[in-house]
Amino acid sequence: MSPARRILIAGNWKMNGLRAAKSELRGIVAGLDPTLQSKVDLLVCPPATLLAGFAADVAGSPIMLGGQDCHFNASGAHTGDISPDMLKDAGAVAVIVGHSERRGDHGEGDAVVNAKTKAAWRAGLLPVVCVGETLAERDAGDAAAVVARQIRQSIPEGATAQNLVVAYEPIWAIGTGRTPTPEDVAQVHHAIRAVLTERFAAEAQGIRILYGGSVKPDNAAILLAVPDVDGALVGGASLKAADFLAIARAAI
Ligand SMILES: O=C(CO)COP(=O)(O)O
């Protein structure tokens, strides 16, 4: 972690959470002590159905809300899709794009992720662009190369330290309880920083790169201490306020 980059702990609730889950959000708001607030940014990405209802609960707190995906158009005939402008209108300040579950379940390639990133920018949202290799790619020794290619193709020109967050999520580590070694995480994050530097020069030093994939309270400190890891994108463990806060505390 460079002191120039503020730690970001983001929770991706995925397709989990009914209105009653508001109690967890309230638990996060209540658990934010001054030390945590001064050192860590917190982002909660609930299902889109909960965003507008959650906005009132985070008002006046530094907790940010985000969407989990967006369409690349601002509006139009796209049944079932949600535009970045709609997310913003509902209270989001950020949006996850290119999550491997979107890439896998919905066939979204780098070009679509690139278009969604631009759409997020147009709406004034902070995109969290996800990249990560499959187990076969990791076993073939291609993890860094695959991720570098995704970074080159998924991130449009014009990225800055303020308008982009990258999340490295090895697909085989998501929801499995398996994580890469700190050395493996360091190698891929270093490769990501190198490609960002090649493309965005000095701006790259300020772009936050999160690690995601089976981050839990008991492994968070080790993962967050890895060089070039500037925070975490947390799935399952973000659903409980106590776990999410424990991960955030492990970062400081
Ligand atoms: O995909 C993830 C976050 O976007 C990671 O999920 P888990 O933390 O449940 O492995």
Ligand as a Chemical Component Dictionary entry (heavy atoms), coordinates in Angstrom:
data_LIG
# 
_chem_comp.id                   LIG 
_chem_comp.type                 NON-POLYMER 
_chem_comp.pdbx_formal_charge   0 
_chem_comp.three_letter_code    LIG 
# 
loop_
_chem_comp_atom.comp_id 
_chem_comp_atom.atom_id 
_chem_comp_atom.alt_atom_id 
_chem_comp_atom.type_symbol 
_chem_comp_atom.charge 
_chem_comp_atom.model_Cartn_x 
_chem_comp_atom.model_Cartn_y 
_chem_comp_atom.model_Cartn_z 
_chem_comp_atom.pdbx_ordinal 
LIG O1 O1 O 0 -16.562 -11.958 -6.396 1  
LIG C1 C1 C 0 -16.237 -11.466 -5.335 2  
LIG C2 C2 C 0 -16.473 -10.044 -5.053 3  
LIG O2 O2 O 0 -16.828 -9.355  -6.196 4  
LIG C3 C3 C 0 -15.606 -12.286 -4.283 5  
LIG O3 O3 O 0 -16.570 -13.081 -3.712 6  
LIG P1 P1 P 0 -16.215 -13.927 -2.373 7  
LIG O4 O4 O 0 -15.615 -12.921 -1.406 8  
LIG O5 O5 O 0 -17.525 -14.471 -1.909 9  
LIG O6 O6 O 0 -15.220 -14.955 -2.779 10 
# 
loop_
_chem_comp_bond.comp_id 
_chem_comp_bond.atom_id_1 
_chem_comp_bond.atom_id_2 
_chem_comp_bond.value_order 
_chem_comp_bond.pdbx_ordinal 
LIG O1 C1 DOUB 1 
LIG C1 C2 SING 2 
LIG C1 C3 SING 3 
LIG C2 O2 SING 4 
LIG C3 O3 SING 5 
LIG O3 P1 SING 6 
LIG P1 O4 DOUB 7 
LIG P1 O5 SING 8 
LIG P1 O6 SING 9 
# 
